[in-house]
């Protein structure tokens, strides 16, 4: 779903090195990292340290279990899009917007 800018026109790179870490997928334009994890990542202290470092570098990290990616790709895609795309501006009723 992340290949060829299929998801909202976002450009993701696969297996990209960031510092001492390798991200499964990274979109530099949205400062977003997507990780697809197997059971070996359950409650991993190493992942928490890694995520904290990546967050300190200005990235948002999303983690999905492999079975969620395979069983609910539309739901996973929606979460990724919601995280990557900027929110719509809130109209200001005081200025007559959004009426």
Secondary structure as GFF3:
##gff-version 3
##sequence-region A 1 99
A	DSSP	three_ten_helix	3	5	.	.	.	ID=ss1
A	DSSP	beta_strand	13	18	.	.	.	ID=ss2
A	DSSP	beta_strand	21	27	.	.	.	ID=ss3
A	DSSP	beta_strand	32	37	.	.	.	ID=ss4
A	DSSP	three_ten_helix	39	41	.	.	.	ID=ss5
A	DSSP	alpha_helix	45	56	.	.	.	ID=ss6
A	DSSP	beta_strand	60	65	.	.	.	ID=ss7
A	DSSP	alpha_helix	66	71	.	.	.	ID=ss8
A	DSSP	alpha_helix	73	84	.	.	.	ID=ss9
A	DSSP	three_ten_helix	93	95	.	.	.	ID=ss10
###
